[in-house]
């Protein structure tokens, strides 16, 4: 667990992520101005004298966060705001930590989806639909997700929530996934 003086520089990042999580929960969208502020502040903090992350790792983290999530976006598994959100996280934490946060987010997101399916008694449906997607990718070579109905979009996982939880876990609680 980090000491308070080590966490304090991340307060703007954590504040913006809390705000993004609330907005994402309510509307299932993350506004461009919010992700833009996250990216800009992440790059700006790398120029401060007291910050340990220099400009090069901040840009590398931005690229890493973007690259990790853009693949999922291209396959239809997440929205563009989610990609920009993770790029902003990367600008704040650098390339190594953004990979750790991505791994933590994947585990947390999976647990949230499973808990939601269990609560709604839809685990069988979740497993069946997941198997269909995997089989479709294996047979046709097309790993993309099918178009969602309007009803399904409202049930999409608000990505900012597990992203916030993973960031807190890695930065504040000291979780290690790599």
C-alpha positions in Angstrom: 0.0 0.0 0.0 1.3 3.4 -0.9 1.9 6.2 1.6 -0.3 9.3 1.4 2.5 11.4 0.0 2.9 8.9 -2.9 -0.8 8.8 -3.6 -1.3 12.6 -3.6 0.1 13.2 -7.0 -2.5 10.8 -8.4 -5.4 12.7 -6.8 -6.4 14.5 -10.1 -6.3 11.1 -12.0 -8.4 9.4 -9.3 -10.8 12.3 -9.1 -11.4 12.3 -12.9 -11.8 8.6 -12.8 -14.5 8.7 -10.1 -16.3 11.4 -12.1 -16.0 9.3 -15.3 -17.4 6.3 -13.5 -20.4 8.1 -12.2 -21.1 9.6 -15.7 -20.6 6.2 -17.3 -22.9 4.5 -14.9 -25.6 7.0 -15.6 -25.4 7.4 -19.4 -23.1 4.6 -20.6 -21.0 7.3 -22.3 -17.8 9.1 -21.3 -17.7 12.7 -22.7 -14.8 13.7 -24.9 -14.0 16.7 -22.8 -13.6 14.4 -19.8 -11.2 12.0 -21.6 -9.4 14.9 -23.2 -8.8 16.4 -19.7 -7.5 13.1 -18.5 -5.0 12.8 -21.4 -4.0 16.5 -21.2 -3.5 16.5 -17.4 -1.6 13.2 -17.7 0.8 14.6 -20.2 1.1 17.9 -18.4 2.0 16.3 -15.1 5.0 14.6 -16.7 6.6 18.1 -17.1 6.4 18.9 -13.5 9.7 18.9 -11.5 8.4 16.8 -8.6 6.9 14.1 -10.8 8.8 10.9 -11.3 7.3 10.1 -14.7 9.0 12.0 -17.5 7.5 13.0 -20.8 8.7 9.9 -22.7 7.0 7.3 -20.4 3.9 9.4 -20.2 3.6 9.3 -24.0 4.5 5.6 -24.1 1.8 5.0 -21.4 -0.8 6.9 -23.5 0.1 4.8 -26.6 0.0 1.6 -24.5 -3.4 2.4 -23.0 -4.7 3.3 -26.4 -3.3 0.3 -28.1 -4.5 -2.2 -25.5 -8.1 -1.0 -25.7 -8.2 -0.1 -29.4 -8.1 -3.7 -30.3 -11.2 -4.4 -28.3 -12.9 -1.3 -29.8 -12.0 -2.5 -33.3 -13.7 -5.9 -32.5 -16.8 -4.1 -31.2 -16.2 -5.0 -27.6 -16.0 -1.5 -26.2 -16.7 2.1 -27.1 -14.4 4.9 -28.2 -14.7 6.8 -24.9 -13.4 3.7 -23.1 -10.3 3.7 -25.4 -9.7 7.4 -24.7 -10.2 6.9 -21.0 -7.6 4.2 -20.9 -5.2 6.3 -23.0 -5.5 9.0 -20.3 -4.8 6.5 -17.5 -1.7 5.5 -19.4 -0.5 9.1 -19.7 -0.7 9.3 -16.0 1.0 6.0 -15.0 3.3 5.0 -17.9 3.5 1.9 -20.0 4.2 -0.8 -17.3 1.5 0.3 -14.9 -1.1 0.7 -17.6 -0.6 -2.9 -18.6 -1.0 -3.9 -14.9 -4.1 -1.8 -14.6 -5.5 -3.3 -17.9 -4.9 -6.8 -16.5 -6.6 -5.9 -13.2 -9.5 -4.3 -15.1 -10.1 -7.4 -17.2 -10.4 -9.5 -14.0 -12.6 -7.0 -12.3 -14.8 -6.5 -15.4 -15.2 -10.3 -15.7 -16.2 -10.6 -12.1 -18.8 -7.8 -12.4 -20.3 -9.4 -15.5 -20.5 -12.8 -13.8 -22.0 -11.3 -10.6 -24.6 -9.4 -12.7 -25.4 -12.6 -14.6 -25.8 -14.6 -11.4 -28.0 -11.9 -9.9 -30.3 -12.0 -12.9 -30.0 -15.8 -13.1 -28.6 -15.6 -16.6 -25.2 -17.4 -16.2 -26.3 -20.1 -18.7 -27.1 -17.5 -21.3 -23.9 -15.6 -20.7 -21.9 -18.8 -21.1 -23.8 -19.9 -24.2 -23.5 -16.5 -25.9 -19.7 -16.4 -25.0 -19.3 -19.9 -26.5 -21.1 -18.8 -29.7 -18.8 -15.8 -30.1 -15.7 -18.0 -29.6 -17.0 -20.6 -32.1 -17.9 -18.0 -34.6 -14.4 -16.6 -34.4 -12.8 -20.0 -34.7 -14.9 -21.1 -37.6 -15.2 -17.9 -39.6 -12.0 -16.2 -38.5 -14.0 -13.1 -37.6 -13.5 -12.2 -33.9 -15.7 -9.1 -34.0 -18.8 -8.9 -31.8 -22.3 -8.7 -33.5 -24.2 -5.5 -33.5 -26.1 -4.9 -30.3 -29.7 -4.1 -30.0 -30.8 -0.8 -28.4 -31.9 -2.8 -25.3 -28.5 -4.5 -25.0 -26.6 -1.2 -25.2 -28.2 -0.1 -22.0 -26.9 -3.2 -20.2 -23.3 -2.8 -21.5 -20.7 -2.8 -18.7 -19.8 0.8 -17.8 -16.0 0.5 -18.5 -15.0 3.4 -16.3 -16.1 1.5 -13.2 -13.7 -1.4 -13.4 -11.1 0.9 -14.8 -11.4 3.1 -11.6 -11.3 0.0 -9.4 -8.3 -1.4 -11.1 -6.4 1.9 -11.0 -7.1 2.2 -7.2 -6.1 -1.4 -6.8 -2.8 -1.1 -8.6 -1.8 2.5 -7.5 -3.2 2.7 -3.9 -3.5 -0.9 -2.7 -0.4 -2.2 -4.5 -1.9 -5.0 -6.5 0.5 -6.7 -8.9 -0.7 -8.5 -12.0 2.6 -8.9 -13.8 
